[in-house]
């Protein structure tokens, strides 16, 4: 038997208590929510007891014509089209109690944001002491994020393996990766006719590991209408850990990417009483994380 700190899923989207219950059932005691609204829902999720805790970006910043802006129910205030709007957007997120800022750097103008607008978002967030997370699924989006000085990239490129210069830029600025290989695997199957391949994401993670770029475990678990793929809350974390090991991380590195590293990167005051017990040793065999015999949150046994 092995006792581990509660797992941290560094990329989820939650819409109700049931999502938090599923996270907890699978040993995920903290979820980093990369986009939820309205504020009342986020506050309700934060107040839930006996289930996974969340931190939230609240509303992400997106371009006016990209995929996210067209998702059903996406709030208009999330569309940012200029540096002046960027500062006002960040001020609203601070007022909403956002724990970090999320930017979608994917689409190029006119559908997406130009570089000065992304730069302004990052500056304004850093002025408020907020960490900045950039959604990047293509190599071009990664370059925009690196140029702007974001702190965390989420997802991994599906169009090509990320180049040496961009990876070097990430390493030099201390940018870390949440590659969400589970989501990339599912999305690549849907977008294969466009030339998107899961192997590009997997091989990029291998290069991150070799280059010394920190890799965190996140799944993009969601039940959002309009999402290209919907990993299951909680259960998908264990698949993510297995994919990270298949991409070249050791089992121990994968476990650190779901515990110690996200806590440190995101400055989480994690309750030391958040624990799970599993059969076997995940530092030797990563599939052992699935063999959960007990989960505690705040010292209370929830499984």
ABEGO torsion letter per residue (X at the ends): XBBBBBBBBABBBBAEAAAAAAAAAAGBABBBBAEBOBAAAAAAAAABBGBBBBBBAEBBBBBAABAAAABBGBBAAABBABAAAAAAAAAAAAAAGBABBBBBAABBOAABBBAAAAAAAAAAAAAAGBBBBBBBABAAAAAAAAAAGBABBBEBBAABBBBAAAAAAAAAAGBBBBAGAAAAAAAAAAAAAAGBBAAAAAAAAAAAAAAGBBBBBBAGBBABBGBABBBBBGAAAAAAAAAAAAAGBBAAAAAAAABAAAAAAAGBBBBAABBBBBBEBAAABAAAAABBABBBBGGBBAX
